Structures are given as structure tokens and as C-alpha cells.
Amino acid sequence: MRISVAEAPAGGVTIVKLAGELGVDTAAELAMAIEELLDRPTNRIVIDLALLGFCDSIGLSTFVDAHRRCAAEGGYLALAAPSPFIHKLLGVVGLTRQVPAYATVASACAGGDEGRLR
């Protein structure tokens, strides 16, 4: 899995792009990247899932844990741009009830209900 981090053009949101497969072998990398962001004054994070091809239960747990950490720091974590497969997976396991998910990175950065996936 590849992880890249960039700041959004506006709004103080950090975008974490994932590419490849998120699972038992790679979830620790994502958890460490989120931890490093939270060690800085960053607590608003959007995870771009557009290039994520697979995610297992360990990967999903990493999203929930990161969301809880961001919320405890007064911020948020949102998921964005999932493929149809990942979107279906998020819905089937009920993750979108806990962690907000959006159709696009831009709508995730803006927050609110516009573009929010259910």
C-alpha cells in the first residue's frame, strides 16, 4: 500500500491518499501515519480512498480508531471517494454510521451533508 499526505488548498484539512490494499499487513502503516499527523497540530483528516482496491476488517478498524482519536482532539476524520466495492463494504459493515464518508474529497473537506454517502 502507498500512503501520501497533502494539505488541502483551503480549510486546514490534511488529505491522506491510500493506494493498493489496506489489511492486516499494512494497517499499522496507516495507523502510524495518522498518529504522526495527530502529534502535529492536525486533527482534521480526510482519507482519499479512490485508489484503494481492498480493505479488510483490520483496515476498517484502523479507520474507526483514527476517527475516535481525531474526535478526541476536537477534529474529525472523514472518508472520501470510495470505489463502488469499498463503498458497498463500508455500508455492509455499517461503518458510514460511525465515520462520515463522502462521494468526493472536496465534499469531505467541506463537511456537512452535501455529497455524504449513506
N, C-alpha and C positions, 0 to 999 in steps of 0.2 A: 504494500500500500504506500502511496505517496501522500504526504501532507504538506500543504503550503499555507502560509499565513500572510494576509494583507489587510491593510486598513481600508475601510470603505471611504469613498470620496467625501462623504459628509456624514455627520451624526455620531462620530466616535465609536463606531461599531467595528469589531475585528472579524474578518471573514476567514474561516478555516476551510480550505478546499481539500476534499478527500478524493482519491482516485484509486481504483483497484478493489480489493476485498478487505472488509473490516471483520475480524473474527478473533478467535482465541489467540492466534499467533501475532496479531497486530494491534489489538485493543489497547495494550499497555503504551504503545507509541502515542496513540491519540490522547489517552489519559495524561501522559507526561506533557504533551503539547498544551493541553488545557491547563494543567497545573502551572506550567511556566507562564501562561498568559495571566492567570489569576494572581501570580506572585507580583506581576506588574499592576499598575492601576487600571487593569482591563477587566470589566465584568459584564460587557455586552458583546456576546459572541453569536455569530451566525455560522452554521456549518453547511457548506455547499455540498450537496450530495449528487450533483449532476453526473459525476464520473465514477460514482460508487456502484460497482456491479453486484456486490454481495455483502450481506451483513448477517451475522449470526446473533444468538441471544447474548453473548458476551459483549458484542459491539453495541447492541441495543441498551444493555445495562450501562455501558460507558456514557451513552447519551443522557440517560436518566441521572446518573451520578454527577455529570458535568452540569446539567440543568440545576440540580439541587445546590451545587456549590456556587454557581453564578447567582442564584436567587438569595442565598445566604449572604452574599457580598453586596446585595442591593441591586443586582443587574438581572440579566436574563440570558438564556441560550435558546436559539431557535434553529430549526432545521429548514433547509431550503432546496428547492429544485430536485426533488427525488425523481428517479426514473419511475415508470409505471410499476415495475416489480417492487422497488423499495417502498413506493407509496402504498401499495397493497399490503406489504409486510407491516409497515407502521400501523395501518388501520386494523389489520387482523389481530395484532397483539395489543391494540389499544393504546399505543404509545402517544398518539396525537392528542389524547385526553390529558396527558401529563406534560408533554413537551410540545410547544407550538410548532407547527410545520406550515410552510408557505410554498406556493407554486414557483416563486422566483426569489432570487437573492435580494432584489430590490424591495419586494414586498416584505420580506423577512426583516430587512434593515429598517423599514418604515414602521413595522409592527402594526397593531390594530387588527381589524377583521378583514380588510381588503386583501384578497389573494390567499387567505388562510385555508388550509386543507383540513378536511374533517375525516 
